[in-house]
Amino acid sequence: MSFGGPPVTTHSVEEADELLRSDEQDSAIEAEVLSAPPKLVYSKLLLSFTRKLLVATVDKWDNHVLAIDKVVPSNWKNEPAGRILELSILHLAMSEITVLGTRHPIVINEAVDLAKRFCDGAAPRIINGCLRTFVKDLAGTSTAQTSNSKLEVPL
């Protein structure tokens, strides 16, 4: 399994040097963030949001497994261990939409960005499609529940 995508090829020494410089710069930024005191990196707001998101993900896990099973491609179902990162992104995004109430375009964009950065192949497109289908189903369910509750109100 590859977390960084396919091997990188270059056509010239200059292109390889530029790629190496870019990787070194990214590594330096990461090292700087990791060496910072935790109070500078982790604010109470961020920690609170993270805790809420993780609790929401655990609480809604079974419901989201059923939803994910409806929308993911069959080849992902056949190799769930190979798609653990992609499925985790879907669970987090679904929890953020349903429980935390974050607007779905923001969540979908962030999930696709995570998939572009950490997953390989067609994962970003599939995650985008899965989340859009999930949101449509969610909107249809809430509309149906609203109309059903209106019908049950005695006149």
C-alpha positions in Angstrom: 0.0 0.0 0.0 1.3 3.4 -0.9 0.3 6.4 1.2 2.1 9.0 -0.9 0.9 7.9 -4.3 2.9 6.4 -7.2 6.7 6.8 -7.4 7.8 10.2 -8.6 9.8 10.4 -11.9 11.7 13.4 -13.2 13.0 14.1 -16.6 16.0 16.2 -15.7 18.5 16.8 -12.9 17.1 20.3 -12.4 13.6 19.0 -11.9 14.9 16.4 -9.4 16.8 19.0 -7.5 13.7 21.3 -7.4 11.6 18.4 -6.1 14.2 17.6 -3.5 14.4 21.3 -2.3 10.6 21.3 -2.1 10.5 18.2 0.1 13.3 19.5 2.3 11.3 22.8 2.8 8.2 20.8 3.7 10.2 18.7 6.1 11.7 21.9 7.7 8.2 23.4 8.2 7.0 20.1 9.8 10.0 19.9 12.1 9.4 23.5 13.2 5.8 22.8 14.0 6.6 19.6 15.9 9.3 21.4 17.9 7.0 24.2 19.0 5.6 24.1 22.5 2.2 22.4 22.5 0.4 25.6 23.7 1.5 27.4 20.5 0.4 24.5 18.3 -2.7 23.2 20.0 -5.2 25.8 21.1 -8.1 25.0 23.4 -10.5 25.6 20.5 -8.8 23.1 18.3 -8.6 20.5 21.0 -12.3 21.0 21.8 -13.3 20.6 18.2 -11.1 17.5 17.8 -12.7 15.9 20.8 -16.2 16.7 19.6 -15.4 15.3 16.2 -13.9 12.1 17.6 -16.8 11.5 20.0 -19.3 12.2 17.1 -17.4 9.7 14.9 -17.6 7.0 17.5 -21.3 7.7 18.3 -22.3 7.5 14.6 -19.9 4.8 13.5 -22.5 2.1 12.9 -24.9 4.4 11.0 -22.1 5.7 8.8 -20.8 2.2 8.1 -24.3 1.5 6.6 -24.2 4.7 4.6 -20.7 4.1 3.4 -21.6 0.6 2.3 -24.3 2.0 0.1 -22.0 4.6 -1.7 -18.5 3.2 -1.9 -17.3 1.2 -5.0 -17.4 -2.6 -4.7 -13.6 -2.8 -5.0 -13.3 -0.8 -1.8 -15.6 -3.2 0.0 -13.4 -6.1 -1.1 -10.2 -4.6 0.4 -11.3 -2.5 3.4 -7.9 -2.8 5.1 -6.2 -1.3 2.0 -8.7 1.6 2.2 -8.5 2.4 5.9 -7.4 5.9 5.3 -10.0 6.7 2.8 -12.7 5.1 4.9 -11.5 7.1 7.9 -11.8 10.3 6.0 -15.3 9.4 5.0 -16.3 8.7 8.7 -14.8 11.9 9.9 -16.5 14.0 7.2 -19.9 12.3 7.7 -19.7 13.0 11.5 -18.7 16.6 11.0 -21.7 17.1 8.7 -24.3 15.3 10.7 -23.3 15.9 14.3 -21.2 19.1 14.3 -23.3 20.8 11.6 -20.4 22.1 9.5 -21.6 23.1 6.1 -21.2 20.2 3.7 -19.3 22.1 0.9 -16.6 23.0 3.4 -16.4 19.4 4.7 -16.3 17.9 1.3 -13.6 20.2 0.1 -11.5 19.4 3.2 -12.0 15.7 2.8 -11.0 15.8 -0.9 -7.9 17.8 0.0 -6.9 15.2 2.6 -7.4 12.5 0.0 -5.3 14.3 -2.5 -2.5 14.7 0.0 -2.5 11.3 1.6 -4.3 8.8 -0.7 -3.5 7.6 -4.1 -5.4 6.9 -7.3 -9.0 7.9 -7.7 -9.6 8.3 -4.0 -10.3 12.1 -4.1 -12.9 11.7 -6.8 -14.5 8.7 -5.0 -14.6 10.5 -1.7 -16.1 13.5 -3.4 -18.8 11.4 -5.0 -19.5 9.4 -1.8 -19.9 12.5 0.3 -22.1 14.2 -2.2 -24.4 11.2 -2.4 -24.4 11.0 1.4 -25.5 14.7 1.6 -28.2 14.2 -1.0 -29.5 11.1 0.9 -29.3 13.1 4.2 -31.2 16.0 2.7 -33.9 13.6 1.3 -34.2 11.9 4.7 -34.6 15.1 6.6 -37.1 16.4 4.1 -39.1 13.1 4.4 -39.0 13.3 8.2 -40.2 17.0 8.1 -43.1 16.2 5.8 -44.0 13.1 7.9 -44.0 15.1 11.1 -46.2 17.7 9.4 -48.7 15.0 8.5 -48.9 13.7 12.0 -49.9 17.0 13.6 -53.6 16.9 14.6 -55.7 19.7 13.2 
